[in-house]
Amino acid sequence: MLHRQNFVFRASIFLVVGLASPALLGQSTAFTYQGRLDADGSPADGLHDVRFRLFDAAEGGRQVGDLLCADDVDVVDGLFTVILDFEQQFATPQERHLEIEVRRDTGLNCNNPTGFVVLAPRQQLTAAPLASHARSAFALDAADGSPADAVFVDNAGNVGIGTTTPATKLHVNGVASEGVRIQGAADGAANLAWLAFHDVDG
């Protein structure tokens, strides 16, 4: 029988340094999560399973990214460390909040939800993970500050203009009555512009 413990959780977040050379692979999206876990009023010890979800709000909201499972985490005097990687979920000015679930290890796979206790409140992630993109521009705001994410590049290299979920190599999402315009102001045969479209066979 599973014993439902009362967990109290405190944590700090640090960027992982040296996972990959920035010159070769770019800035890593992984970061180190260091936490302190108390169970029934005392520092927890032994193996625990910890699950992490990322949301766009402190309560409710929408889950962003995948569920991360840390199976058989060794907790010593209440302290533990895990490495988390939600990939490019921080390549946005929107808020990100971390929800944590924990249970003492029971031998069950971490993907089995039985016995997990959700720790509240969610923790807002601020400086550390967001700083992992300080040297790379995944989103570009307009010069006047509106709208945000005017140009966005996703993991696959798809470029979105007016959208943060580009479905193709170049995805332009227009608004109002005129969505997209390609205009050339030059006159004369020497000043021509070409726009070509091909099917999958070229």
VMD Tcl script that draws the C-alpha trace (Angstrom):
set ca {
  {0.00 0.00 0.00}
  {1.28 3.45 -0.86}
  {1.70 5.87 2.02}
  {0.71 9.39 1.02}
  {3.30 11.69 2.54}
  {3.07 15.40 3.12}
  {5.81 16.92 1.00}
  {7.24 20.40 1.36}
  {9.44 21.51 -1.49}
  {11.96 24.29 -1.98}
  {14.12 24.59 -5.05}
  {16.65 26.68 -6.88}
  {17.51 26.69 -10.55}
  {20.91 26.99 -12.19}
  {22.00 26.80 -15.80}
  {24.05 23.78 -16.77}
  {27.49 24.92 -17.90}
  {29.59 22.97 -20.37}
  {27.04 20.48 -21.72}
  {28.06 21.45 -25.23}
  {30.41 23.91 -26.82}
  {28.43 27.03 -27.86}
  {30.71 27.36 -30.90}
  {29.71 23.89 -32.12}
  {26.15 23.32 -30.95}
  {24.85 26.68 -29.77}
  {23.54 27.45 -26.31}
  {22.16 24.40 -24.50}
  {18.49 24.47 -23.50}
  {19.11 22.18 -20.49}
  {19.40 23.55 -16.98}
  {20.13 22.08 -13.55}
  {17.28 21.99 -11.06}
  {18.38 21.74 -7.43}
  {15.69 21.21 -4.82}
  {15.10 20.47 -1.17}
  {12.34 18.02 -0.29}
  {10.83 17.58 3.17}
  {8.50 14.66 3.90}
  {6.26 14.60 6.97}
  {8.22 17.46 8.53}
  {11.71 16.02 8.05}
  {14.26 16.10 5.22}
  {13.46 13.33 2.75}
  {16.00 10.58 2.05}
  {16.28 7.75 -0.44}
  {15.01 7.25 -3.96}
  {12.09 9.33 -5.19}
  {10.35 9.77 -8.53}
  {9.85 13.37 -9.60}
  {7.82 14.61 -12.55}
  {7.93 18.09 -14.08}
  {5.40 19.91 -16.25}
  {5.66 23.39 -17.70}
  {2.61 25.68 -17.90}
  {1.94 29.16 -19.23}
  {0.10 30.26 -16.06}
  {0.48 30.00 -12.28}
  {-2.88 28.19 -12.07}
  {-4.79 26.38 -14.78}
  {-3.44 27.49 -18.12}
  {-1.99 25.33 -20.87}
  {0.79 22.77 -20.58}
  {3.71 23.58 -22.87}
  {6.32 21.03 -23.82}
  {6.51 17.41 -22.72}
  {6.16 15.81 -19.31}
  {9.65 15.18 -17.90}
  {10.12 12.16 -15.62}
  {13.11 11.82 -13.29}
  {13.03 8.20 -12.10}
  {14.85 6.99 -8.97}
  {16.25 10.38 -7.96}
  {18.61 10.01 -5.00}
  {17.54 12.44 -2.25}
  {20.13 12.96 0.51}
  {19.19 15.00 3.60}
  {16.36 16.47 1.55}
  {18.61 17.63 -1.29}
  {18.60 16.46 -4.89}
  {19.64 17.60 -8.35}
  {18.18 16.81 -11.77}
  {18.81 18.10 -15.28}
  {15.74 19.34 -17.14}
  {15.39 20.14 -20.81}
  {12.11 21.52 -22.14}
  {13.92 22.49 -25.37}
  {12.77 25.80 -26.89}
  {9.81 26.42 -24.57}
  {11.64 29.48 -23.19}
  {12.11 31.09 -26.60}
  {9.22 33.44 -25.87}
  {8.52 36.41 -23.58}
  {5.53 34.56 -22.10}
  {5.58 33.38 -18.49}
  {6.54 29.81 -17.70}
  {5.55 28.02 -14.47}
  {6.89 24.67 -13.31}
  {4.57 22.10 -11.73}
  {6.24 19.33 -9.72}
  {4.91 15.93 -8.66}
  {6.79 13.63 -6.30}
  {6.47 10.20 -4.68}
  {8.77 7.88 -2.80}
  {10.08 5.25 -5.21}
  {7.78 2.23 -5.34}
  {9.32 0.36 -8.26}
  {6.68 1.68 -10.63}
  {7.74 3.32 -13.86}
  {7.89 7.10 -13.60}
  {5.23 7.37 -16.32}
  {2.75 5.58 -14.04}
  {0.86 8.36 -12.18}
  {-0.01 6.22 -9.13}
  {1.03 7.79 -5.81}
  {2.33 11.11 -7.10}
  {1.64 14.20 -5.00}
  {1.33 17.53 -6.82}
  {3.30 20.23 -5.02}
  {1.74 23.67 -4.90}
  {2.11 26.40 -5.89}
  {3.78 26.14 -9.26}
  {7.15 27.85 -9.49}
  {7.65 30.67 -11.95}
  {10.84 30.25 -13.98}
  {12.54 33.54 -14.64}
  {16.16 34.54 -15.11}
  {18.10 31.28 -15.39}
  {16.33 29.28 -18.12}
  {15.39 32.42 -20.03}
  {19.05 33.47 -20.06}
  {19.91 30.41 -22.12}
  {18.65 32.28 -25.17}
  {20.34 35.61 -24.50}
  {22.88 35.01 -27.30}
  {20.36 33.71 -29.83}
  {17.30 35.39 -31.28}
  {14.48 32.87 -31.67}
  {11.88 35.65 -31.77}
  {12.18 39.21 -33.00}
  {9.81 41.92 -31.83}
  {8.81 44.79 -34.07}
  {10.79 48.01 -33.73}
  {7.90 49.82 -32.07}
  {7.43 47.00 -29.56}
  {4.17 45.75 -31.03}
  {3.41 43.06 -31.86}
  {5.64 40.69 -29.90}
  {7.14 37.73 -31.78}
  {6.86 39.53 -35.12}
  {9.37 37.05 -36.55}
  {9.78 33.58 -35.01}
  {12.10 30.65 -35.81}
  {11.29 27.18 -34.45}
  {13.52 24.13 -33.82}
  {13.09 22.88 -37.39}
  {14.21 26.18 -38.89}
  {10.71 27.17 -39.96}
  {10.23 30.95 -40.01}
  {6.96 32.49 -38.91}
  {5.91 36.07 -39.62}
  {2.81 36.91 -37.62}
  {2.74 33.41 -36.10}
  {4.80 31.54 -33.47}
  {3.79 28.14 -34.89}
  {5.10 28.15 -38.48}
  {3.94 25.10 -40.43}
  {6.36 25.51 -43.36}
  {9.82 26.93 -44.06}
  {8.19 30.36 -44.43}
  {4.76 30.86 -42.87}
  {3.26 34.35 -43.19}
  {0.06 34.94 -41.25}
  {-1.63 38.17 -42.26}
  {-4.39 40.07 -40.48}
  {-7.28 42.34 -41.44}
  {-8.37 42.75 -45.07}
  {-4.90 42.59 -46.61}
  {-2.89 39.67 -45.28}
  {0.23 39.59 -47.45}
  {1.68 42.02 -49.98}
  {4.80 41.68 -52.14}
  {5.37 44.97 -53.93}
  {8.07 46.37 -56.20}
  {8.14 50.09 -56.92}
  {10.72 50.13 -59.77}
  {9.70 50.62 -63.42}
  {11.41 49.48 -66.60}
  {12.54 46.19 -68.10}
  {15.83 46.26 -66.18}
  {14.03 46.29 -62.84}
  {12.03 43.09 -62.72}
  {11.00 40.97 -59.73}
  {10.21 37.26 -60.00}
  {8.02 35.13 -57.75}
  {8.11 31.45 -58.75}
  {6.13 28.47 -57.46}
  {6.89 24.80 -58.15}
  {5.19 21.53 -57.29}
  {7.00 18.72 -55.45}
  {8.45 17.46 -58.75}
  {10.16 20.80 -59.41}
}
mol new
graphics top color blue
foreach p $ca { graphics top sphere $p radius 0.5 }
foreach p [lrange $ca 0 end-1] q [lrange $ca 1 end] { graphics top cylinder $p $q radius 0.2 }
display resetview
